[in-house]
């Protein structure tokens, strides 16, 4: 095609876009109306607006091939910018909802999806409309990245950068946030019940991959405009999405919205076999002559649906069986998917279906109907023999389906050779993983997601808390370093890294507090960080002394370390090797598990542990091949140190070397077996410490109920066995509260101290009681329960013979914590934590 022919074709598209889309754009904030025929209807929807912007953007990209577009390329792209900024404006006016949603993923706190097209005011309250649609926010972020990567400038100020960062927090927990889905109806029954939707999780996954490490200012950006994504949150979305597919949700076997994540615009399913399986299932069960049904027994826009009721009655779905409306827009999605894969035969099959049978002719060009429905007189015949009756196009009194029109224009531009698929997907999400070896935007300074080789090596650095322990391990041939020996590199506990990330996205003007206090997961702790000129590493949360007590059992901890290594190897998705720092403490290496621990360390030295390739070395030598993430948002001149005066400096909690007390550490004997035995004996607690308390010693504490407060304090001062002390403290806490002062401090502080001592002595009954009193919660409980639920099972919490709670849908950690505490604790406080052990 020569330049004149291209110009003529583009001019035809220009007039078509002006008449079919741009003439409806609001002159004030750039939004597009949901209904074009009624000028008095000022309703606008986020998802439709994003697709409208995509259609106009596609033509602007096509015009870039012309040396002189007569200003049309600029006009079109500025219309796109206006729309995208209009959506941002509407979102930013709801910053308070974003802040609340980060803490509690409730539908009441969700961002609205409907706005006044001229003012940006919200339309319909939380009770009047199903606003919780994670996929809509995710689609906005994904499109923002694509358009910015193509050269558009959409984000202008640091306030907007901070807000976009908080939108990332908004969608990060999509994997355990039931929403109403693309069709705004929740579960298939349409009774107002939310559910996990694979399409929402997939869109969130795609958005997180695209925006991680991306500079939203574009080529003009600085370090302050880079967006960060929690790699563990991304991994959980990935895992749950793959667990659900090819099924769309718990109530829907399949759903046409899956086509948006298996193909354009998300390209979210990396497993090509699973992607094809999900797409084939949707096509097989939903495709008709006029398009695809949204899902089976979908009553929307059928002639038998009662339009005066928002929800359906029980068992009403049966009347919609086999007469569901069919939507030709999904033929466009299938055609686009084929065009991106260069499958011209499949693309032309759907394009011909559209052009020959489904599109309506108009003076402004081809128009796509919303849907095709079965007329009332043909209902029974259609029920008896599906796909046998003629369907009629939707008659919306001249209403244009702008979402469908925009996709139709994109499809036509690509099919006519005026637009290349790489232009509409500049970050390359459609490319096969083997071809691109990354998910989206790539950055050399910030850790962006990518596909890694299967033969991954995990780097391990062993850090001992003291020179005494280092010397002891050296006698067995295990080389380690102390915190002083790794300097200038610092080692921080995970909680310090959480404190640093808390300052990401903070904006007082918008009332945004930054990153929620979510733990740093295994992938996040396997990176090396540059923070305010310092090189920082951290150890996995499973080694955190303040975490759940299961980490204090060395046998279990060793298994957890092996599991962690395998998890990191299997789920690593960043450029560079994961680096695992293991902080070894003397008290962890005492006891009968010492030999088991030694065998684990020896396997690291051999370079192979549980099927994972290991490279053991000095931390300084591992840095060059590790992933280094620069936390540039922490800048000394921005006054971030006073965000929370109670926290102190960022490095106050860093791990420091402990001074040894033994100036003559043991040396190896002449016999390796003799040496091993000698050290194991030295580091093993006595047999008496391992003996479980008798019933008389432990008891159930019934006698404590009749004792006075002074009697309880006196017994506590006498220092009975640890189980009895914990029972006394439980009774004091029940009567006086956790802040009641004892001679040794508050009841809570004494419980915490005794809990640590009991864990050191492996008094597990006392440990469990203490954990219950301190309301300890396993960090992985929420995603663990979600994984069980998406596999089609339910979770029951309760004590045998008493009340039980059945969990059918994912809950927040706070909500999960309440269940064992409220249901189990009244009967036995230890039950609340025992049930977490099972998980």
N, C-alpha and C positions, 0 to 999 in steps of 0.2 A: 504494500500500500504506500503510494507516494504521499508527499506532504500535503498536497491539495486535497486529495481524497480523505486523508486523515482529518484535515481541518473541517471539511464538509460534514464528515460523520460526527465529529465532536460537537459541531455547532447544532446538529440535530438533537444530540443528547442534551446540550445546554438548554435549548428551548424546552425540551421535555422535562428536565429537572426544575426549571423555573416554573412551569405550569403545574407540574404534579406534586412538587414538594416545597420549593422555596417561597411560593406565593402565600403559603400558610404559616410561614415563620413569624413569630411574634416580633414586632418592631422594638419592644422594650428589652426583654431579656433573652430573646433568641430561641425560645422553646417552640415546639410544634404541637398543635392540638391533637387530641385523641380522635375527635370527630370533626371532619372538615365541612360537612354540609350545614351544620347549625352554627352560625356565627355567635350565637348567644351562649353556646356551650363552651366554657373556658377550661375544660378539663384537659390536663396534659399528663402523660405517663412517662416515667424515666426510661424504661426499656425501649418504647417506641421512638423516643427522642434520640437515643443512642444509635439506633439503626438508621434513622433519618440522617443523622450526621455522617454515618458511614457511607451512605449512598452519594451524598454531596462530595464528601472527601474523595471517593473513588474517581469521580469525574475530574476533580481538581488535580489528582495525580496523573490522570490520562492527559490533561492539558500540558503537563510539564514537558512532554515530548515535543511541543511546538516552540520554535524560537520566539515567536510573538503570539501570545494568546489573547492579545487585545485587552489585557487586564482581567480576563475571565478566570484564570487560574487563581489569581489573588482574591478576587471577589468570592469565589467558591470556598476557598480555604478559610477566609475570614468569617464566612457564614457558619462554617463548621466550628471554628473557635468560639464564636458567639454562643452557639448551642451548648457546647461542652462547658463553657464558663457559666452559662445560665443554670445548668444542672448543678455545677459546683456551688453557685450562689444559693440555690435552694437547699442543698445539703448543709452548707455552712451555717445557715440560719437555724439548723437543728443540731448544732454542736453539743448541746446539753444531752440530747438523746444518744449521741455517739459515746459520750462520757459515761452515761448510765449503762449503756449496752455492754461496754467493756467489762463491767462488774457483774451484770446480770443479764444474760441473753434472753430477755423476756420480750414478747411481742409488743408489750406496752412501750418499751424503750426503743423499738426499731425505727429506722429512718423511714419516712413516708415515701411512697412511690408515685403519688399523685399530687400535682400542683396546679395552681392557677396559671394559665399559659401567659398571662400578661404581668402579673405581680409576683409570682413565685410563692404565694401563700399556699399553705397545705390545704388539701381538700380531703374531706372525710376523716373522722377521728379513728383512733385505734379500734374502737368498738364497731365502727361502721364499715371498715375495710380491712382486708388482710394485707397489711403493709410489710410484714416480715418476709422479705424475698431476698435471700442472700445472693442469688444469682444476678440480680439487677445491679447491686453495688459492685459485685465482682466484674461484671461486664463493663461497667464504667471504668474501673481501674485498668482492665486489660486494654480497652479501646484508647484510654489516655496514653498508655505506653506506646501503642502502635502509632498513634497520630504524632506523638512527640518525636518518636524515632524517625518519622518521615519528614520532620522539619517544622512541624507546627509548634507555635509557642502558646500553650494553654495555661500553664501555671506561671503567675507573675511575682508573687511575694513569698516571704518566709512564712507568713501566717498560713498561706495556702499549702505550702510544703508540709507544715506541721499537721494540717488537717488531713492531707492525703495519707500521711504516716498513720494517723489515727483511724482512717478508713481501713488500712491494712490490719490494724488490731481488731477492727469490727468484723472482718471476714475470716480471721485466722482460726476461729473456733467453729467454722462451718461444719466440721466433721461430727460435732456433737450438738448442733443447733437445729432442731426440727423447725422447718419453716413451711410457708404455704406454697412454695414452688413457683415455677414459671406461670402456671395457670391460675394462681391466686386462690386456689380452693382447698389446699391442704390435701388430706387423704382423698381417695377416690369417692368415698361416700358423700363428700361435700356437706359435712356437719360441723365445720369449724375446727376440726382436729388437725394439728400440725404433725408433720412427719419428716424424717430424714429423706432428702431427695438426692439421688446420685447426680442429677443435673446441676443442682446448686453447689454440691461439694466439688464437682468437676470444674465448674466455672471459677470457684474460689481457688482451687489448685492452680488453674491456668493463670489467674491473675497474680497469685503469689510468685509463681515462677517468672512471670514477665517483669514484675516490678522490683524484684530483689536486686539490690545494687544499682538500680536505674536512677539516672539523674533527671528529675522531672523538669529542670530548666532546659534540657537538651544540650546542645553543643556549647551553649554559653554558661552552663551550670558550674557551680563550685561545690566544695565538699559539704556545704550546709544544705544542699538540695538533693542529696542522695537518700533513697528510701531503703530501709532495712526490713528483712523478713526473718522470722524465727524459723530456722531449718527444721526443727522438730515439729512445729505446727504444720508446716508444709508436708512433712512426711506422714503425719497422722491423717491429713486430708487425702493424701495419695493412698494410704493403706485402706482407709475406710471406703473410699470410692472403688478401689479394686475389689474389696470384699463384697460390695453391693452388686457390682455389674456382673452379668448383663441385666439384672433386675433393676428397675427404676426406683422402687420404694417398697415399703412393706405392704402397701395396699394395691400397687400397680405392678403387674408383671413386666410391662414395658410402657414406654411413654415416648411420644415423638420429640419431646424436648431433649432426649438423649442425643439426637442428631446434632445439637448445638455444641456438644462436648466431644463427640467422636469425630466431628469435622469442623467446618467453619462456624463460628469464629474462634472457638477455644482450642481445638486440637489437643484435648486434655488427656486422652488415653494413650499412654506410651506403648502399652502391650498391643501390638498389631493384631494378634489373634483375638484378644478380648475385645478390642475395638470393633473388629469385623463381626464378632459374635453378637455384640450389643446392637449394632446397626442392622444386621440381618434379622434379628428377632423383632425389632421395631418395624421393619419393612414387611416381614412375613405376616405379622399379626394386625398391622394397622393400615397397610396400603390398600387403596381402592382405585377406582377409575378416575376419581376427581381430586385425589390427594391422599393425605394420611389422616386418620383419626388422631386426635390428641392422645387418647388412651381409651381402653375398652370401657363401654358403658358410660361414655361421657355425654351428659345430657345438655351441655351448653349449646345453645342456638339450634336445638331441635324444636319441631313444632309442638311437641307434647310437654315441653318444659314450662313450668309455672314461673313466669318472669316476675311475679309479684312477691315471690319468696326467695330470700337469700340462700337458705339451706334446704336440703332435701329431707323428706320424711324417711323413716326406717324402711329398708327394703324397696325404696323407690327406684333404685338403679335398674331393676329388672325391666322397666318399661322402655329404657333407652337401648336395650340390647339389640345390636345389629342395625340400628337406624341412626347411629352417631353421625354427626356432620363430618364431612371430609374437607381438609384444608389444603389447597394447592400450594401454599407457601412452602410446604415440606418437600415438594418436588424441586423447588429452587435450592433448598439446603442439600438435597441429594445431588443435584446437578453441580453445585459449587464444590462439593466434596470430590466429585469425579474430576472436575476441572483442575483442582489443586493437585490431584494425583496424576494428571495428564491422561486420564482414562476417557478419551474422547467418545468412545462408543456409548458408554453409560451416560455421559453428560448429554449427548445428542438425543438419547432415548427420552430423557425427562424434559429436555428443551422442546422436543417435538410434541410431547404430550401437552405441554403448556401452550405452545403456539397454536396448535391445531384444534384443541378441544376446550381449553380452560380460560384463556385470556379473553378479555372483552375489548373490543375496538372502540377507540375514542379519538376525537380530533387532536388530543394532546399526545396520543400514543397508546400502546397497550396498557391495559389496567388489569390488575389481579384482584379477583373477589376475595373477601374475607374467607368464605367457606361455601360449600355446596351442601344443601340440605334435602331431605326426602320430603316431598309434599304430603300433606295429610292423606290424600286419596290413595297414595301408594304405600302407606306404612305397613299394612298387613302383608302385602306381596313381597316387600323388601325383607320383612322378618322371616318369611318362609324361605326365600331364596335371596341371600345377600348378593349385592352388586348387580342385581337384575333390573332395577328400576332407574328411570331417569331422575337425576337430581337437578335442582335449580340453584343458580348463583344467588348469593346473599343480596337482598334488596335493602340497602341502607339509605335510600333517598339521596343518592349522589355522594355518599360518604366514601372517601378514598381510604384504602388500607395502606397508610404511609409506611408502616413496617415492611409489608410485602412489596410495595412499590420500590423502596430503596434497595432491597435485596435483588429484585428483578433487574434493576439498572446495573448493579454490580455484576450480576451474572451475564447480562448482555454485553457489557464492556469487555469482560474477559473473553467471552465467546467470539466477539468480533475482532479480537486481537488488538484492541485499543488500550488494554490494561494488562500488565503481567501480574501473575499471582504473587510474585515476590514484592511487588509494590504495595499491594493491599495487606501484606503480611511482612513488613520490613524486618521484624525480629526473627523471622524464619520458624515459626511454630509448626508450620505444615510439613516441614522437611522431616524425613525419617531420621530417627535417632542416629543411625549409622552414618548419615550424611552430614548432619550438623554437629553431632556430639555435644549438644547443649540444648537447653529447653527454650531459651529466649535471649534476652540481652546479656552480653558478656562484658565483664569488667575485670581489669587487671589489679585494681586497688581494693575492690570490694568483692566479697565471695558471692558470685552469681551461681545459679544452679546449672548443672550440666549432667550429661550421662557419662558415667565412668566405666572404665574397663572392668570386666569381671574378675581379673586377676589382681585385685587390689591388695596392697600391703598396708597394714596398720602399724604405725610407729608407736612405740611404748617407751616412756621415760619413767624410771623408778626413783622416787624422791623419798628419802627417809627423814623423819623429823629430828633425828639426832645423830651425832657421830658414833655414839655407842652402838646404835642399831645398825649403822652402816658397817662398822667393824665386824659385828656379829655375822651379818649376811656375807661379808667378804670372805669369811672363813669357809663358806660353802661355795665360793666362786661366783657369787651374785654381786655384780658391780652396780652401785647406786650413787646418787648424789644427794647432798643436803641442800636446803633452801639457800644457804650461804654460797655453796659451790655453783649454783646455777645463775648467780648474779652476773650481769644486771637484770636478768630475767626475774620477774616476780611471779610467785604462785599465789593465786587468790582462791578462797572458797567460792563455790557457786553463788552464794548469797551476795557476795560483793559485786559480782558481775550483774546480778539482778538489779542491784542498787545503781550501777552505772547505766544500764539500759532504761531504768525508770525515767531518766532525763531525756529520753528520745521522744520527740514530738510534744514536749511540754509547751503550752501556749496559754499564758494567763489571760490574755484578751478574749480568747475563745472559751476559756474555762476548761481547757484540756490538760489532764494531769500526766500525759505521756504513757509509756508502756505499763500495763498492769503488772502487779507483782506475781508474774507467772514464773515458775522455775525454769532454769536453763536445762534443756534435755541433753541426751547423750551426744547428739550431733553438734549441738552448740558448744559443749565442753570439749569437743575434739578439734577445735580451732585454736589458733594462737592470735592474740589480740594486740593491737597497738593503741594504747590509751594515753593521751597527753604526753607523748614522747617516751612512754614506757612499753616494754614488751611484757605481756602478761599471759600466763597460762592458768588454767583452772583444772580441778579434778572432777570426776563424775559425781553427781549428786548422791549416788549410792555409797560414796565414801564420806559423806557429810555426817559428822557426829550428831548434828541437831536433827537429822532426818528420822524416819521411822526406825524402830528398834531392830527390824529384821537385818539391817546392815551391821549390827553388832555381833551377829552369829557368824563366825568366820567360815564355817562350812557352807552356809547359805550365801555368804558374801562372795566366796570363791566361785560358786555357781553363777552368781549375778555378774561377776566380772567376765566370765566366759560368755555368758549370754549377751552382755554389753558389747564385747568384741565382735561377736557374730552379727549383732544388730547393726553396728557401725559399718562393718564390711559390706553387708547386704544392702544398706540404705544410703550409703555415702553418695552425694551428688554434687560435689564441689571440686574445683580444679586444685589439685594438690592432694597430699596424703592426710588422712586423719591422724591426729597425734593425741594419744591417750596418756595422761599423767596420772600415775598411781602414787598417792601419798601413803606411805607405810608408817604406822604408828606402833610403838612398843606394846601398848596394851592389846592391839589387834593381833599381835604375833605371839602372845602368851597362850598357854593352854595346849590341849591335846591336838588341836588342829594345826600346830606349827609345821609339822611335816607335810601336811597337805598343802599349806601355803608355800612351803619351800619347793614342792613339786610344781606348783603353778609358775613360780618365778623361774625355775629351771626350764620349763617348757618355753618361756619367753626367750631365754638365752639360746635355746635350740632353734628358734625361729618359726615355731609352729605350735599353735594352741587351739585345740578343738576344731581343726579344719581351717583356721585363719592364719594367713602368713603374717609373721611378726618381725619387725625390725627393732631390736632393742639397742638403745644407744644413749649417749650423753645428749641432754636437751639442746645444747648449743649447736650440735651437729645436725639435729633433726629439723631445725628451723628452716633451712634452705629448701626443703621439699615439702614443708607443711603448708596448710592454708592459713594465710594471715589476713585478718579482717581489721581494717582501720576504723575505729570508732571516732570519726572526725567530728561528730556532733558534740562531743565533749571538748569544749574549748575553754581554756583558762580565762580568756578575756570576756566571756559571756555571762559571768556571774552565776554559774550553775551551782556553785558550792553551797549557796545558801538556800537551795530549794527545800531542804529539810534539815534544819539545824540539829535535829536529834540523831542524824545518821553519821555525822562527822565526815572526814575526808574519805576519798574513794579507796585508799590503800591502807586504812587503819586496820582492817581485818585480815590483811595478807598474812600468809603462813611464814613464820619465822623459825629459825633453827633453835631447838631446845638445848640448853646446856646439859651435858652429861654429868652424872654423879659418879660414874665408875671410871677412875683414871687408868685402870689396868683391864681393858676389855679382854675377854677370853680369846685364846688363840687355838688354832686347830691342833689336835693331838696327832700321834703317829698313825692312828687308824681312823679312816673316815667314819666307820660305823661307831667307833668309840666317841668321836667328836660329836656326831649327830645325836647320840643318846645323851651326852652330857648337856648339850644345849637345850634339847627338848625337855629334859628334867628341870632345867633352870627356868624355863619359860612356861611351865605347866602349873596350873593352880592345884592346890592340894586336893586329895580325894574327898576330904571332909567338905570342902566348898561345893563339890558337885552333888552331894547327897540332897535329895529333895526333902522338904520339910514334912514332918508327920502331920496327921490330921490335928493332933493336939496343939502343935506349934503354930500351924497356919490357921486352922479352923475357919469358921465363916464370919467371925467377928460379932456374933450375936450378943456376947457378954458386954461388948463395948457400948451397946445401945443404952444400958442402964447406968453407965459411968458418967460422972459429972465432967464438965469441961476441964476442971483442975485435975481430975483423976486421969483424963486422957493425956494432958500435958505432962503429968508426972510419969506416966508409963513411957511416953516418948523419950523423956530424959534418961530413963533407965536403959535405953538402947537394946530392946529385945531383938530377936532375929529380924531380918529385913522384911519378911512377909508380914510379921506382926506389926512392924512399924508402918508398913504401907496401909494396913487395915485401920490403924489408929488415925493416920492422916486422912484416909477416906472418910471416916466418921467425923473428924474435925471439919473437913471441907463441906460435908453435907450439912452440918449444923451452922457453921460460922462463915462459910464462904471461902474462896481461894485466897482472898487478901487478908485473912485473919493473921495477926502477928503471933508467932511463937518465939521462944528465946533464940531460935536459930534463923529467924526470918519469916516471911509469909508462908502460909501453908503450901502455896503453889511452888515457891522456890525450894522448899524442903522436899516436896514430892519430886521435883525435877532433879535435885541432887541425889536423892535416894534411888531414883530411876537409873541414873548414870552408874551408880555404884552396883546396883543389882545387875545391870547389863554386863558390867565388867566381871562380876562373879558368876554370871550366867544363871541367875535366879529368875527363870523365865515367868513363873507365876507372878512374882512381884513386878517384873518388868511389864507384863501385860496389864496388870492393875494400874501401874503408874502411867502407862501410855493411855489407858482409858480415862484416867483422871485428868491428864493433860490434853485430852482430845486430839491425840495424834492421828494424822491421816496419811495414808500412802499416796505419794505424788501421782502415781500412774492409775489411780482408781477410776477416774472419770473416763479416760480413753480405753481402759481395760473393759469396763462395763459396756461402753459403746461398741467395742469389737464383738462382745458376746451377743448384744442385741441385734446387730446387723446380720449376724449369721442365722437369724430366725429363732433365737431362743429368748427366754425371759430370765430375769434375775430376781431371786427371792431373798429378802433380808428378814431375820427374825430369830427368836429363841424357841426351841422345840417346846410345844405345849402352850405357847403364848401367841400373842399377836404377830402376824407376818405382813410384810410389805412387798408387793410384787411390782417390779419396775419394768415397764413396757417400752419406754422411750428414754433417750439419753437425758441426763441431768447435769447440772453444773456441779463442780466439786463441793460448793457450799451446800447445795441441796442434798447431794449424796451423803455428806458428812452428817447431816441432821438425821437421816434415817437410822443408821446403826446406833447413834447416840440416843435418839428418842425412843427407839423400839427395844434395843438390847440393854442399854445401861441400867434402866430401872430394875432389871432382873439380876444382872451381873455385869459390872462395868468392864470386865475383861472380854465379854462377848463382843463388844463393839469393835475391838481390835482383832480378835480372833477371826472374825468374818472377813476382815481385810487381808489377813494372812492367806486365806483360801484363795482370794483373788490373785 
